[in-house]
Amino acid sequence: MRYRDSFMSKGFRWLSDQMGEAAGKNMRYSRGSDSVKVKAIPGYSSFDIMDADGAMVKHESRDFLIEATALILAREQVTPRAGDRITEYDGDKKYVYEVNMPGGADVWTWCGPERIRMRIHTKRIDSGSAP
């Protein structure tokens, strides 16, 4: 039995589905003029990153957990890259986040051993009224 077919693998998939249903919010993921509606789970991360002078600087990130298979732009499955945008709608408010991680660190990581969801690091760059 391959690992992907194991009881634990099926459990991870089920748990991921339940988490998405319970905590996921509809958002828009964009790269240039291409965009896709995704269900994302908002989160938060805090990192200590060394700056150019060797000092440790705390970086806080608004994270979004998105299923890897949902990230389709221009009919192609993609991975996040710096400069992409995630737009979150909350009632009559709109928040725009840019995929970003200072110091050249990775802008996303896998969530869990099954690689079902990606944790995407962002910073808020705009907010206002939803259209």
C-alpha positions in Angstrom: 0.0 0.0 0.0 1.4 3.3 -1.0 1.5 6.1 1.6 -1.0 8.2 -0.5 -3.5 5.4 -0.2 -3.0 4.9 3.5 -5.6 5.4 6.2 -3.6 8.4 7.5 -3.5 9.9 4.0 -7.3 9.6 3.7 -7.6 11.1 7.2 -5.5 14.1 6.3 -7.6 14.7 3.2 -10.8 14.4 5.2 -9.5 16.8 7.8 -8.4 19.3 5.2 -11.8 19.2 3.6 -13.5 19.8 6.9 -11.2 22.7 7.8 -11.9 24.4 4.4 -15.6 24.1 4.9 -15.6 25.4 8.5 -13.0 28.2 8.3 -12.6 28.9 4.5 -13.6 32.3 3.1 -14.2 33.1 -0.6 -11.3 35.3 -1.9 -9.7 36.2 -5.2 -6.1 35.2 -6.1 -4.5 37.4 -8.8 -1.3 37.5 -10.9 -1.3 40.3 -13.3 -4.6 40.2 -15.3 -5.3 36.6 -14.4 -7.3 35.7 -11.3 -9.3 32.9 -9.8 -11.8 32.6 -7.0 -10.5 30.5 -4.2 -11.6 29.4 -0.7 -8.8 30.4 1.7 -8.3 29.9 5.4 -6.9 33.1 7.0 -4.0 32.7 9.4 -1.0 34.5 10.9 2.7 34.0 11.2 5.5 35.8 13.0 9.1 35.4 12.0 12.5 36.8 13.2 14.5 37.8 10.1 18.0 39.1 10.0 18.3 42.5 8.2 21.2 43.7 6.1 23.0 45.1 9.3 22.7 41.7 11.1 19.9 42.8 13.5 17.0 40.6 14.1 13.7 42.1 12.9 10.3 40.7 13.7 8.1 40.2 10.6 4.4 39.5 10.9 2.5 38.0 8.0 -1.2 37.5 7.2 -1.2 34.0 5.8 -3.7 32.2 3.7 -4.1 28.5 3.4 -5.2 27.5 -0.1 -5.7 24.1 -1.7 -2.9 23.6 -4.2 -5.3 22.3 -6.8 -7.4 25.5 -6.6 -4.6 27.8 -7.8 -5.3 27.7 -11.5 -4.3 30.8 -13.5 -4.5 30.9 -17.3 -5.6 27.3 -17.3 -2.4 26.2 -15.6 -1.8 25.1 -12.0 0.7 27.5 -10.4 2.5 28.0 -7.1 2.5 31.4 -5.4 5.2 33.9 -6.2 6.1 37.4 -4.8 3.9 40.1 -6.2 0.8 38.0 -6.6 -2.3 39.4 -4.8 -5.1 38.0 -2.6 -8.2 40.0 -2.2 -10.3 39.3 0.9 -13.9 40.5 1.2 -15.5 41.0 4.6 -19.0 42.4 4.3 -18.7 45.8 2.7 -14.9 45.9 3.2 -12.2 44.8 0.8 -8.6 44.0 1.8 -5.8 43.5 -0.7 -2.7 41.5 0.3 0.5 41.1 -1.6 2.4 37.7 -1.6 5.6 38.8 0.1 8.4 37.6 2.5 11.3 39.9 3.3 14.9 38.8 3.0 14.3 36.5 0.0 12.6 33.8 2.2 10.1 31.5 0.6 6.7 33.2 0.1 4.9 29.9 0.7 5.3 26.5 2.4 3.3 23.3 2.3 0.9 22.6 5.1 1.4 19.0 6.4 2.9 15.9 4.8 0.2 15.4 2.3 0.8 18.7 0.5 -2.9 19.5 0.1 -2.7 23.1 1.1 -0.2 25.8 0.8 0.5 28.5 3.5 1.0 31.7 1.6 2.7 34.6 3.3 1.4 38.2 2.6 1.3 41.7 3.7 -1.7 44.0 3.5 -1.2 46.8 0.9 -4.7 48.2 0.5 -8.2 48.3 2.0 -11.4 50.0 1.2 -15.1 49.5 0.3 -16.0 46.3 -1.6 -17.4 46.9 -5.1 
